[in-house]
């Protein structure tokens, strides 16, 4: 029953909003209902306009999203601001629901037990992945909270900022990350919105890395004003890693500095300073956030591999198997690949439906098949595993990326490109998907289109263990464009990181032959046979270019550098 003078908002089960008079308020727009729910679940009922635009109108460009938000707020004010005391407050940078005027079944202190039913039952917004991510997070938090309250308990329902303990229990033995709000050291309180907005963007983007749990904003932002040791924050939130930062004035405007700390030891693992653009719109800040997410992904991934490698106990726990397998996978040898396969197989035996185990097994199998230039039957097996990863977790971009690689190897480049683009839509900071998209463009005969994704991938993960592949594809792009000197330079950069990468040596040989430097091409051929003594022209034949004349050019260049009088491959009709 509604309390006189207060609104009643039911979010468990079907959405329902009652006015202070007890009459139902019908909000015609589903996005209007979604906005009320999102504000009700936020700390102090407040969200930035940019956050709401991204969650509810993420498929539109910025001006359209801004206009849609303004129209929706106008309609909501007609329902909620009918008295002298408005319930919906709208400022230039933020929107706030005055929660002191609401009884919300999920968070209201008057609630004597956790409400039953599913949170926003049957509610969805087609195509708005940002909202769907938020909805899944809220349902997960509520499920964790419900499991922490004994059946039949009459204990008061805690507010969302008090659910950290229940949430943290979900992350046992997993490398959870807590992101604290950036500190505003500009001397101007008007920049608080910028600090909060960047922190929220980082939480949202990092939450798309399906392997890495991220503590929710409602829990990590509770430490906004505390100057605590990372170890204390880690203990309170059960987080292994803590990211904190600050925004300061710089000679040319503002700069943001972030620091990643190990919450177990308290040691700083990585810090980075980035200048903020004068135009601090969402569009201008997006590339900066994407770059930070890509680097954080790589830093935590590597730290977990080292942690698992140092665990010498012979314990078959699932997460230990996964991380030890990843460590072996990144060694890039056939013996390590076989060890990784055994570890991932053990993990799958423990948890057959684990999306993480399926993805890691797929990554390992893909590398092994690529290194061995596998035949159609093995590629079909890899394709099946990739689609199994998608089924296990449709929101994990890595599964779509693996499926794209399988399609690319069987020369279905249009389907491959669609899958890579889907992977990037799910996780814009998934640098492997950007690399594979660039590779796909090369194989399609569109090298100019490949350069953008490949360079973006380098910015997202400059220290990735597979960066030789990324740089090698840049060599391929420039070779295909007839930029011989640039192709040779990129090839040399790739070979510094992996001297036995035969494909790039072949591309280098072709660029040298085309530029007329046959002596250098012959020296490169000597390096090829030293590094890869089992090399044969069939290696080149396997490369899945759509236009097979590119395979022929590579083979002819190798034949010329070797001194052959006839082409190395039979020309196709």
Buried (B, 14 or more C-beta within 10 A) or exposed (E): EBEEEBBBBBBBBEBBBBBBEEEEBEBEEBBBBBBBBBBBBBBEBBBBBBBBBBBBBBEBEBEEBBEBBEEBBEBBBEBBBEEEEEBBBBEEEBBBBBBEBBBBBBBBEEBEBBBEEBBBEEBEBEEBBBBBBBBEBBEBBBBBBBEBBEEEEEEEBBBBBBBBBBBBEBBEEBBBBBBBBBBBBBEEEEBBBBBBBBBBBBBBBBBBBBBBBBBBBBBBBBBBEEEBEBBBBBBBBBBBBBBBBBBBEEEEEBBBBBBBBBBBEBEEBBEBEBEBBEEBEBEEBBBBBBBBBBBBBBBBBBBBBEBBEEEEEEEEEBBBBBBBBBBBBBEBEEEBBEBBBEBBBBBBEBBEEBBBBBBBBBBBBBBBBBEEBBEEEBBEBBBEBBBBBBEBBEBBBBBBBBBBBBBBBBBBBEBBBBBBBBBBBBBBBBBBBBBBBBBBBBBBBBBEBBBEBBBBBBBBBBEBBBBBBBBBBBBBBBBBBEBBEBBBBBBBBBBEBBBBBBBBBBBBBBBBBBBEBEEBBBBBBEBBEEBBEEBEBEBBBBBBBEEBEBBBBBBBBBBBBBEEEEBBBEEEE
